[in-house]
């Protein structure tokens, strides 16, 4: 059930309705989802980073690790700067991933899907004339 739910989360319901039109099969739908998945992950990355930071800081506060860092002479500003640096590096890696991987895979997925769906239209135009 968990795998099917994950598949459903990343698939727009309208994309599944296109299965069976033209040459577009379930295999193509799965391939399309896999090609567009990096783009969806990039869209979700800010929320995941924020949630991860909140959980991380909450865990450190619960275990009194933040207090131990402050007792060791590290100020709150320095802890914040370290978190900001981590967020900057994460954002930079997302930008690089988007430029070199995500956008090209997404374009390939959209092209494959439109090609498979347009074959139905080409077939109908050739046989109905």
Secondary structure by P-SEA (a helix, b strand, c coil): caaaaaaaaaccaaaaaacccccccaaaaaaaaaaaaaaaaaaaaaaaaaaaaaaaaaaaaaaaaaaaaaaacccaaaaaaaaaaaaaaaaaaaaaaaaccaaaaaaaaaaaaaaaaaaaaaaaaaaac
